[in-house]
Amino acid sequence: MNDKRHLKGQFIEAFKLAGGIVQPALDAVKISRVTYLNWRNADSDFDRACEEIKEAQIDFVENKLMGNINNGDTTAMIYYLKTMGRKRGWNEHSNFYKEVSGPKANDIPALEAKEVKQNDIQKRIENKKRYYIKLLKDQKKYSKAFAPQVELLAKLVVRTEMLGEEIFDSSHEAVSIEYSREGNKREIISAKEKLYLDYSQQCQRALRALGMNVDAREMKPDEDGFTNFYSVMNKKMEHE
């Protein structure tokens, strides 16, 4: 027991030196990732210590980012607004973002922008996973066997939120216009609207699979009001 406690202490120190990155700390102490995850699941003090190190590293990076912003770094400003200013409309659709990034597109290579976005998505998924694991632990329901299901739920929820951000954006059009070869106009419901509904239903199923949302009654296809709405509306448009 003392040996394990000592090893955990060594890992915590290595974790600090590694800036909250797991693999270098594992290599330094010579333990497996499975052991690390088992320790975090079984030892709340160890789990809290690891989380504090990660948060401290985020604080450190945030301070660096703010330093770049204070020094007039436009790229840092754009990244900050895209992540922290979403509720105020600061995203890829923002006119300010387009004006700033348009003439200086070479300042933000496409690959770098894609990597930043992917990192942001992964961070959101990890935050969701921690949230649902904590919720299950608080309800005395969590088991390591739930890990794959929790990850699936987290990914579904983040994907649903991202779709929601798109369809509730002021620039989104719920209905688009198409013309047939004969020149007849037809209105089509946005595919994103239907996809958002589908993901929402998948989230409900994933929640039920984890024992959450147990009071929600699963909707059968013929009970799906939105699907019926789309079907009726499309039929009506076809006859107009």
Salt bridges, closest charged atoms under 4 A:
GLU13 OE2 - LYS16 NZ 3.76
ASP43 OD2 - LYS8 NZ 2.76
ASP45 OD1 - ARG48 NH1 3.01
ASP47 OD1 - ARG40 NE 2.76
GLU51 OE1 - ARG40 NH2 2.89
GLU51 OE2 - ARG130 NE 3.48
GLU92 OE2 - LYS82 NZ 3.36
ASP120 OD2 - ARG86 NH2 3.09
GLU126 OE2 - LYS129 NZ 3.45
ASP138 OD2 - LYS134 NZ 3.03
GLU151 OE1 - LYS129 NZ 3.68
GLU151 OE2 - LYS155 NZ 3.44
GLU161 OE1 - ARG124 NH2 3.20
GLU161 OE2 - LYS128 NZ 2.73
GLU165 OE1 - ARG86 NH1 3.38
GLU165 OE2 - ARG124 NH2 3.04
GLU166 OE1 - LYS192 NZ 2.42
GLU178 OE1 - ARG186 NH2 3.63
GLU193 OE2 - HIS172 NE2 2.88
GLU218 OE2 - ARG205 NE 3.60
GLU223 OE2 - ARG217 NH1 2.98
